[in-house]
Amino acid sequence: MEAEITRQVGIVLEQRISKHPWADHVWVPVAVLSDPPEGATWIEMEPEGDTRVFHYGPVPVNLHRRMGEAYDANIETEAPALWVLLDDADTDPVPFKVRGVTADPYEAMGVLDSGEGLVERLPVPVDVLHWMVDYLKQMPDPEKFRKRRRVPHETEQLKFGKEPIFAPGGRREETSRDDT
């Protein structure tokens, strides 16, 4: 089994007119393509009404054997997903640079928590899903949890003739006022 495998995908991003008074338009990743366009630049497609459509590709999706649990968690949901990760940039015509596409929900959550850029959860294309499942089938089963046995602890021997404040059993010895 390979430690890491990679597949190239493409991204579809739309620029839509905003109804919000403070923004002219919004950017929304809408799809992941299993057959990416070539060129590693934003390619504008035919506009669809007021919406401008851009394709970008290829973008690598990496699967690593150490992240099998995360991929399993993703695939076992009702709707497996890929996350498109975009960082803000000062470029035309698209104000984003591609950070990547990931199948790891924990990585996406970390980027989302940072508050930087744009993170969008999109459905996995069917052939990419089969590619992911085939890789996960090759992974060995995780090692079962084994609880360690407790090692008996030896109490420290009294030294220098001092009486302990507490009894060796852990409870304070009962003393009465009559003993003093």
Backbone torsions as a table, in degrees:
resi	resn	phi	psi	omega
1	MET	NA	134.3	178.2
2	GLU	-75.1	146.2	179.7
3	ALA	-69.8	-34.9	-177.8
4	GLU	-146.7	138.3	175.1
5	ILE	-126.4	155.8	-176.2
6	THR	-133.6	143.6	174.1
7	ARG	-137.1	144.0	-179.8
8	GLN	-92.8	136.8	175.9
9	VAL	-132.4	171.7	176.1
10	GLY	-120.4	164.9	-178.6
11	ILE	-123.1	140.6	172.5
12	VAL	-114.2	125.6	-177.6
13	LEU	-124.8	135.4	179.2
14	GLU	-115.5	143.8	171.7
15	GLN	-108.8	114.4	-177.2
16	ARG	-112.4	150.5	176.1
17	ILE	-71.5	134.1	-177.1
18	SER	-90.9	146.0	174.6
19	LYS	-93.5	-4.5	-179.1
20	HIS	-78.3	139.4	-177.2
21	PRO	-68.6	-17.8	-176.5
22	TRP	-98.2	-5.6	-178.4
23	ALA	-131.7	136.9	178.2
24	ASP	-77.0	-37.5	-177.3
25	HIS	-153.2	163.8	177.1
26	VAL	-125.4	152.5	178.3
27	TRP	-108.9	131.4	-177.1
28	VAL	-137.0	117.0	169.6
29	PRO	-67.2	130.0	-174.1
30	VAL	-117.4	-17.7	-177.9
31	ALA	-161.3	155.7	169.7
32	VAL	-113.1	129.2	-178.3
33	LEU	-99.2	135.6	177.9
34	SER	-77.9	-22.6	175.2
35	ASP	-110.7	97.9	-173.6
36	PRO	-77.5	150.1	171.1
37	PRO	-72.1	156.5	179.5
38	GLU	-92.3	156.3	171.8
39	GLY	120.7	-21.0	179.3
40	ALA	53.9	36.4	173.1
41	THR	-137.0	164.2	176.6
42	TRP	-76.2	124.3	179.4
43	ILE	-112.0	122.0	-179.6
44	GLU	-82.9	131.4	178.4
45	MET	-97.5	-175.0	178.1
46	GLU	-63.5	131.4	178.0
47	PRO	-66.5	147.9	177.9
48	GLU	-113.0	88.0	-175.9
49	GLY	69.9	-122.7	179.1
50	ASP	-87.9	2.1	-176.1
51	THR	-101.3	129.9	173.8
52	ARG	-97.7	135.4	-176.4
53	VAL	-115.7	132.2	179.4
54	PHE	-125.3	142.3	174.5
55	HIS	-113.6	147.7	175.7
56	TYR	-140.3	141.7	176.4
57	GLY	175.4	169.5	-6.9
58	PRO	-81.3	151.0	176.7
59	VAL	-124.6	127.7	-178.8
60	PRO	-76.9	140.5	169.3
61	VAL	-112.4	117.9	-177.9
62	ASN	-104.5	136.7	172.2
63	LEU	-118.1	128.5	-179.2
64	HIS	-118.0	142.5	-174.8
65	ARG	-63.7	-24.8	179.7
66	ARG	-74.4	-14.8	-177.6
67	MET	-102.9	19.9	-177.0
68	GLY	-55.7	-39.1	-179.7
69	GLU	-62.4	-40.5	179.6
70	ALA	-66.6	-41.6	179.4
71	TYR	-67.3	-38.0	176.1
72	ASP	-60.6	-44.6	179.5
73	ALA	-60.5	-37.8	179.3
74	ASN	-68.3	-48.6	-175.0
75	ILE	-70.1	-31.9	-177.4
76	GLU	-76.2	-7.3	175.8
77	THR	-73.7	168.5	179.4
78	GLU	-66.4	-28.4	-178.0
79	ALA	-133.5	88.5	177.6
80	PRO	-57.3	147.6	-172.7
81	ALA	-138.3	161.9	165.6
82	LEU	-118.7	146.1	179.4
83	TRP	-109.3	127.3	176.4
84	VAL	-91.6	125.5	-177.7
85	LEU	-114.0	114.9	-179.2
86	LEU	-120.2	138.7	176.1
87	ASP	-106.0	148.3	177.7
88	ASP	-64.1	143.8	178.1
89	ALA	-151.5	161.0	177.0
90	ASP	-102.9	66.9	-178.1
91	THR	-125.7	158.8	175.2
92	ASP	-113.9	147.4	-1.4
93	PRO	-86.2	-8.5	-177.7
94	VAL	-111.6	126.2	-177.4
95	PRO	-83.8	36.6	179.9
96	PHE	-137.9	149.1	166.7
97	LYS	-114.6	147.9	-174.3
98	VAL	-82.4	121.1	173.0
99	ARG	-82.1	-38.9	178.4
100	GLY	159.3	-179.0	173.7
101	VAL	-127.3	132.6	-176.5
102	THR	-132.6	150.9	174.0
103	ALA	-101.7	0.7	-177.2
104	ASP	-92.6	109.4	-178.7
105	PRO	-64.3	-28.1	-179.0
106	TYR	-72.8	-36.8	175.6
107	GLU	-64.9	-44.3	179.0
108	ALA	-61.7	-40.4	179.5
109	MET	-63.8	-39.0	178.1
110	GLY	-63.6	-41.7	178.1
111	VAL	-68.2	-39.4	179.4
112	LEU	-64.4	-39.3	178.9
113	ASP	-66.4	-25.9	-179.8
114	SER	-69.6	-23.8	178.9
115	GLY	78.8	6.9	-179.4
116	GLU	-96.8	140.5	172.2
117	GLY	68.7	-149.3	-174.4
118	LEU	-134.7	131.4	178.2
119	VAL	-126.2	127.0	-179.4
120	GLU	-133.2	133.5	177.9
121	ARG	-90.4	122.7	-177.6
122	LEU	-128.5	152.0	179.0
123	PRO	-65.0	148.3	-179.6
124	VAL	-81.4	131.4	171.5
125	PRO	-59.8	147.5	-172.7
126	VAL	-58.7	-44.6	-177.8
127	ASP	-69.2	-30.3	175.2
128	VAL	-70.1	-37.8	177.0
129	LEU	-62.3	-43.9	177.6
130	HIS	-62.5	-38.9	177.2
131	TRP	-61.5	-42.4	179.0
132	MET	-65.9	-44.7	-178.5
133	VAL	-64.0	-41.1	178.3
134	ASP	-60.4	-40.2	178.8
135	TYR	-67.4	-41.3	-179.2
136	LEU	-67.6	-30.7	177.9
137	LYS	-66.3	-26.9	179.5
138	GLN	-77.5	-17.9	-176.5
139	MET	-71.5	140.6	174.6
140	PRO	-71.0	156.5	177.8
141	ASP	-64.9	143.1	179.0
142	PRO	-64.4	152.4	179.9
143	GLU	-66.5	135.5	-179.8
144	LYS	-70.4	148.8	179.7
145	PHE	-70.5	130.5	175.6
146	ARG	-121.8	124.2	178.5
147	LYS	-77.6	134.8	178.0
148	ARG	-73.1	144.5	176.2
149	ARG	-77.3	145.8	178.8
150	ARG	-75.5	140.6	176.5
151	VAL	-98.7	128.0	-179.8
152	PRO	-60.8	140.9	-177.3
153	HIS	-102.2	130.3	177.7
154	GLU	-91.3	132.8	179.5
155	THR	-77.4	152.9	-178.6
156	GLU	-72.7	137.5	178.8
157	GLN	-75.6	145.9	178.5
158	LEU	-69.4	136.4	-178.3
159	LYS	-125.5	157.0	173.8
160	PHE	63.0	17.1	173.4
161	GLY	73.3	12.9	179.9
162	LYS	-82.9	143.8	174.7
163	GLU	-84.1	137.4	178.9
164	PRO	-73.7	151.5	176.7
165	ILE	-69.0	-40.4	-179.8
166	PHE	-112.5	153.2	177.6
167	ALA	-70.5	154.5	-179.2
168	PRO	-58.5	-24.2	178.5
169	GLY	-75.8	-9.5	176.7
170	GLY	102.4	-5.5	-179.6
171	ARG	-108.0	147.4	178.9
172	ARG	-69.5	135.4	179.7
173	GLU	-67.6	139.4	-178.9
174	GLU	-73.2	124.8	173.8
175	THR	-127.4	146.5	178.8
176	SER	-112.7	166.7	-179.5
177	ARG	-70.3	-20.9	-178.5
178	ASP	-73.3	-23.5	-178.6
179	ASP	-71.9	-19.6	-175.1
180	THR	-94.2	NA	NA
